[in-house]
Amino acid sequence: MPRYLPEPPFDHSQQGTTGVLVVNLGTPDAPEKSALRRYLKQFLSDPRVVELPRVLWWLILNGFILNTRPAKSAQKYAMIWTSKGSPLRFHTEEQALGLAQGLHAQLQRPLCVKYAMRYGQPSIATGVAELKAKGCNRILLLPLYPQYAASTTGSSLDALFAALGRYRNVPEIRVIRHYHDHPAYIQALKARVENFWNTHGRPDKLVMSFHGVPRYTLDKGDPYFCECHKTGRLLAEALGLQAEQYAVSFQSLFGRAEWVKPYTEPLVRQLARDGVQNLHVICPGFPADCLETLEEIGMEVKAAFLSSGGREYHYIPALNDEPAWLEGLTQIALEHLQGWFKSPWNAECAQREGALTQQRAQALGALQ
């Protein structure tokens, strides 16, 4: 097997272009046991996700988890699956399309935007291959993880550089590490909440629920917990909320280890017992709706709140294709693309320069 993958056909008259690879965590191909088993095996085999000793974890994963969890997870996915397929996939696709439209409007030059999944399809390796095939010699990685965590952004970077390691001609690379406190992101969240409140009224309390991570990751230096709290504080300030009017919590626990607290479901139960009657929950760390927002927060946590004495509960949808978010995503990308476009682009000039490059290559013997 060759060390490097074949390079796409090269034309000296072709002007190199820029690509943006939008990355989300991933989704199974179908709400079925076999598809969930493939997805969970890839996801839970990542040492960035589970940091237990490899031999011990292999025995637990293959001997127990992959024999029990896929069927249960498939049932949950079936509850949120749509005629368009996985919500996370089509919302991610919509965001990539919105970003492409925003960038083309701002830059007025050739640019290619693709989306990929860290786990499942289309893979990051596929995304890189598609961008290279389009002639991209510069690639910006834009993860849809506003808050950095080793298990999300870090893992996506691992996959990106592993994919690039298969090529002889590696493009120039930039990566967006996080944007948990970016004004455009905070303003998009604010717009989403205020639009929802205009229809449903303001709640007694707003809970901002983020995906949980094991406590040991915080102790070992992962900034995720702190970045979640900063997002929560900035959003509360943008909404004009006082400390007693909102709370930050963490969901989607897995395994027996201690995770960062407070946990979302016990928190909402306690809020109901304390007399909170009208509760709204938003998940700022999930720009696209998915299983964790639609089923866990929209169904399970709702049932926990109402059964504990609460009267009214609403999940505020993720940013998805909210216009303010697509504008914000475009702004975030533009800031990281600075310096790659040094002059206004003109199709006629580009064509002329390409022809000259072709002539020079032929004179040097690079073309037969």
C-alpha positions in Angstrom: 0.0 0.0 0.0 1.5 3.4 -1.0 2.5 5.8 1.8 0.6 8.7 0.3 -2.8 8.9 -1.5 -2.7 10.0 -5.1 -2.9 13.7 -5.6 -5.8 15.2 -7.6 -5.1 16.0 -11.3 -3.2 19.3 -11.4 -3.5 22.0 -14.0 -0.9 24.8 -13.8 -3.5 27.3 -15.1 -5.7 26.5 -12.1 -5.6 29.1 -9.4 -5.5 27.7 -5.9 -8.5 28.4 -3.8 -9.6 28.3 -0.2 -11.7 25.8 1.6 -13.6 25.8 4.8 -14.4 22.5 6.5 -17.3 22.7 9.0 -17.1 19.9 11.5 -19.7 18.5 13.9 -19.5 15.6 16.3 -21.4 13.0 14.3 -24.5 10.9 13.9 -25.4 7.3 13.1 -26.6 6.6 9.5 -30.0 5.3 10.7 -31.9 4.9 13.9 -31.1 1.2 13.9 -29.2 -1.1 16.2 -26.5 -2.0 13.6 -25.9 1.6 12.7 -25.7 2.6 16.3 -23.2 -0.1 17.0 -20.9 1.1 14.3 -21.3 4.7 15.4 -20.8 4.0 19.1 -17.8 1.8 18.5 -16.0 4.5 16.5 -17.0 7.2 19.1 -16.2 5.3 22.2 -12.9 3.9 20.9 -11.5 7.4 20.7 -8.9 7.8 23.5 -9.8 11.5 23.6 -13.4 10.5 24.6 -12.6 7.8 27.1 -9.2 8.0 28.8 -9.2 4.6 30.6 -6.3 2.2 29.9 -6.9 0.8 26.4 -7.0 -2.9 27.3 -9.4 -2.5 30.2 -11.6 -0.2 28.1 -11.6 -2.6 25.1 -12.9 -5.3 27.3 -15.7 -3.1 28.8 -16.6 -1.6 25.4 -16.7 -4.8 23.4 -17.8 -7.2 26.1 -20.7 -5.1 27.6 -21.5 -1.6 26.1 -21.7 -2.6 22.5 -23.9 -5.5 23.3 -26.4 -3.4 25.3 -26.3 0.3 24.5 -26.9 0.3 20.7 -30.5 -1.1 20.9 -31.4 1.5 23.6 -29.8 4.3 21.7 -31.6 3.3 18.5 -34.9 3.6 20.2 -34.1 7.2 21.3 -32.8 8.2 17.9 -36.1 6.8 16.3 -38.0 9.3 18.4 -36.2 12.3 16.9 -35.5 11.0 13.3 -37.2 13.0 10.6 -38.1 12.6 6.9 -34.8 14.4 6.2 -32.9 12.0 8.4 -30.7 12.9 11.4 -31.5 16.4 12.7 -27.8 17.0 13.5 -26.8 16.1 10.0 -29.3 18.2 8.1 -28.9 21.2 10.5 -25.1 21.0 10.0 -25.6 20.9 6.2 -27.9 23.9 6.4 -25.2 25.8 8.5 -22.5 24.9 6.0 -24.7 26.2 3.1 -25.5 29.4 5.0 -21.9 29.9 5.7 -21.0 29.4 2.1 -23.6 32.0 1.0 -22.4 34.5 3.6 -18.7 34.1 2.6 -19.4 34.4 -1.1 -21.4 37.5 -0.5 -18.6 39.1 1.6 -15.6 37.9 -0.4 -16.8 37.9 -4.0 -14.3 35.2 -4.9 -14.1 31.4 -5.4 -14.4 29.5 -2.1 -15.4 26.0 -1.2 -17.3 25.1 2.0 -17.8 21.4 3.0 -19.1 19.8 6.2 -17.9 16.7 7.9 -18.4 14.6 11.0 -15.8 13.5 13.5 -17.6 10.2 13.9 -19.8 8.7 11.1 -20.2 10.1 7.6 -19.1 12.2 5.8 -15.8 11.9 7.6 -13.2 14.5 8.1 -10.9 12.6 5.7 -13.6 12.7 3.1 -14.0 16.4 3.6 -10.3 17.0 3.1 -10.3 14.9 0.0 -13.2 16.8 -1.5 -11.6 20.2 -0.8 -8.3 19.0 -2.3 -10.2 17.8 -5.4 -11.6 21.3 -5.7 -8.1 22.8 -5.8 -8.0 24.1 -2.3 -4.5 24.8 -1.2 -5.7 26.6 2.0 -8.2 25.0 4.5 -9.8 26.5 7.5 -11.3 24.0 10.0 -14.4 25.4 11.7 -15.6 23.0 14.5 -19.2 23.5 15.6 -18.0 23.3 19.2 -18.2 26.8 20.7 -16.4 25.7 23.8 -13.0 23.9 23.5 -12.8 20.4 24.9 -10.1 17.8 24.2 -12.9 15.2 23.5 -14.5 17.4 20.8 -12.2 20.1 19.2 -9.0 18.2 20.2 -10.3 15.0 18.7 -11.4 16.7 15.5 -7.9 18.2 15.2 -6.4 14.7 15.6 -8.6 13.4 12.8 -7.7 16.4 10.6 -4.0 16.0 10.9 -4.3 12.2 10.5 -6.1 12.8 7.2 -3.5 15.3 6.1 -0.7 12.8 6.9 -1.9 10.7 4.0 -1.0 13.4 1.4 2.2 14.4 -0.2 1.0 17.9 -1.0 -0.4 19.2 2.3 -2.5 22.4 2.1 -2.0 25.4 4.4 -4.1 24.9 7.5 -5.8 27.1 10.0 -8.1 25.9 12.8 -10.6 27.7 15.0 -10.1 26.6 18.5 -13.2 28.1 20.2 -15.6 31.0 20.0 -17.3 30.6 23.4 -17.1 34.4 24.1 -17.3 35.7 20.5 -19.8 38.6 20.4 -21.5 37.3 17.3 -22.1 33.9 18.9 -23.4 35.5 22.1 -25.7 37.9 20.1 -27.1 34.9 18.1 -27.9 33.1 21.3 -29.5 36.3 22.7 -31.6 36.6 19.5 -32.7 33.0 19.7 -33.8 33.4 23.4 -35.6 36.7 22.9 -37.4 35.5 19.8 -38.6 32.5 21.8 -39.7 34.6 24.7 -41.6 36.9 22.4 -43.8 33.9 21.6 -43.8 31.9 24.9 -43.2 34.6 27.5 -40.4 34.8 30.0 -39.9 31.9 32.4 -39.3 31.9 36.2 -35.8 30.7 35.5 -33.5 29.9 32.5 -31.3 26.9 32.6 -28.3 26.8 30.3 -27.4 23.1 29.9 -24.1 22.1 28.4 -22.8 18.6 27.5 -21.0 17.2 30.5 -17.4 16.0 30.7 -15.7 13.9 33.4 -14.5 15.9 36.4 -10.9 14.6 35.9 -10.6 16.5 32.6 -11.1 19.8 34.5 -8.5 18.8 37.1 -6.0 17.9 34.3 -6.3 21.3 32.6 -9.2 21.0 30.1 -10.7 24.6 29.8 -14.2 23.4 28.8 -15.9 23.8 32.2 -14.7 27.4 32.5 -15.6 28.3 28.9 -19.1 27.0 29.4 -19.5 29.2 32.5 -18.2 32.2 30.6 -20.7 31.6 27.8 -23.4 31.4 30.4 -22.4 34.6 32.1 -22.1 36.6 28.9 -25.5 35.3 27.6 -27.1 36.2 31.0 -25.6 39.7 30.8 -26.8 40.1 27.2 -30.3 39.1 28.3 -30.2 41.4 31.4 -30.6 38.4 33.8 -29.7 38.6 37.5 -27.8 35.7 39.1 -31.0 34.1 40.6 -32.7 34.1 37.2 -30.5 31.6 35.5 -28.3 28.5 36.1 -25.6 26.7 34.3 -25.7 22.9 34.3 -24.3 19.8 32.6 -26.0 16.9 30.9 -25.5 13.6 29.1 -23.6 11.7 31.8 -21.9 8.4 30.9 -20.3 5.8 33.2 -19.7 5.9 36.9 -17.0 8.5 37.2 -17.9 11.9 38.7 -18.6 14.5 36.0 -18.6 18.3 36.3 -21.6 19.6 38.2 -24.4 20.5 38.7 -26.1 17.8 36.6 -29.1 19.1 34.6 -31.8 16.6 35.5 -31.3 16.7 39.3 -31.1 20.5 39.1 -34.5 20.9 37.3 -36.1 18.4 39.8 -34.8 20.5 42.6 -36.0 23.8 41.0 -39.5 22.3 40.7 -39.5 21.3 44.4 -38.3 24.8 45.3 -41.3 26.3 43.6 -40.1 27.2 40.1 -43.3 26.7 38.0 -42.2 27.9 34.5 -38.8 26.7 33.3 -37.0 27.2 30.0 -33.8 25.3 29.0 -31.4 26.2 26.3 -28.3 24.3 25.2 -25.7 26.9 24.1 -23.0 24.3 23.4 -25.0 22.6 20.7 -25.4 24.9 17.7 -27.4 22.2 15.9 -30.2 20.2 17.4 -29.5 16.6 18.0 -30.3 13.6 20.3 -29.0 15.4 23.4 -31.2 18.4 22.9 -34.3 17.0 21.3 -34.7 13.8 23.2 -32.7 14.3 26.4 -33.6 17.9 27.2 -36.8 18.2 25.2 -38.3 14.9 26.5 -36.5 13.3 29.4 -35.6 16.5 31.4 -39.1 17.9 30.6 -40.7 14.8 32.2 -38.4 15.1 35.2 -39.4 18.7 35.8 -43.1 18.2 35.4 -43.2 15.1 37.5 -41.4 17.0 40.3 -44.0 19.7 40.6 -43.2 22.1 37.8 -46.1 23.4 35.7 -44.7 24.7 32.4 -41.5 23.6 30.6 -40.0 24.7 27.3 -36.8 23.7 25.5 -35.5 26.6 23.4 -34.3 25.2 20.1 -30.6 25.3 19.1 -29.3 28.0 16.7 -29.7 25.8 13.7 -30.3 28.0 10.7 -31.2 31.1 12.7 -30.2 34.1 10.5 -28.3 35.8 13.3 -26.3 32.6 13.8 -25.5 32.2 10.1 -24.3 35.8 10.0 -22.3 35.2 13.2 -20.7 32.0 11.8 -19.7 34.0 8.7 -18.1 36.7 10.8 -16.2 34.2 12.9 -14.9 32.5 9.7 -14.0 35.8 8.1 -11.8 36.8 11.0 -9.8 33.6 10.7 -9.5 33.9 6.9 -7.8 37.3 7.1 -4.5 37.5 5.3 -5.3 34.7 2.8 -7.0 37.3 0.5 -4.5 40.1 -0.2 -6.3 41.9 -3.0 -9.8 42.1 -4.7 -10.5 39.1 -6.9 -11.2 39.5 -10.6 -12.1 36.6 -12.8 -10.4 38.1 -15.9 -7.2 38.8 -14.0 -7.2 35.3 -12.5 -7.7 33.7 -15.9 -4.8 35.8 -17.3 -2.5 34.9 -14.5 -3.4 31.2 -14.9 -2.5 31.3 -18.5 0.9 32.9 -17.8 1.6 30.3 -15.1 0.8 27.5 -17.6 3.2 29.1 -20.1 6.0 29.3 -17.5 5.5 25.7 -16.5 5.7 24.6 -20.1 8.8 26.6 -20.7 10.4 24.9 -17.6 9.5 21.5 -18.8 6.9 20.8 -16.2 4.4 20.2 -19.0 4.9 17.9 -22.0 
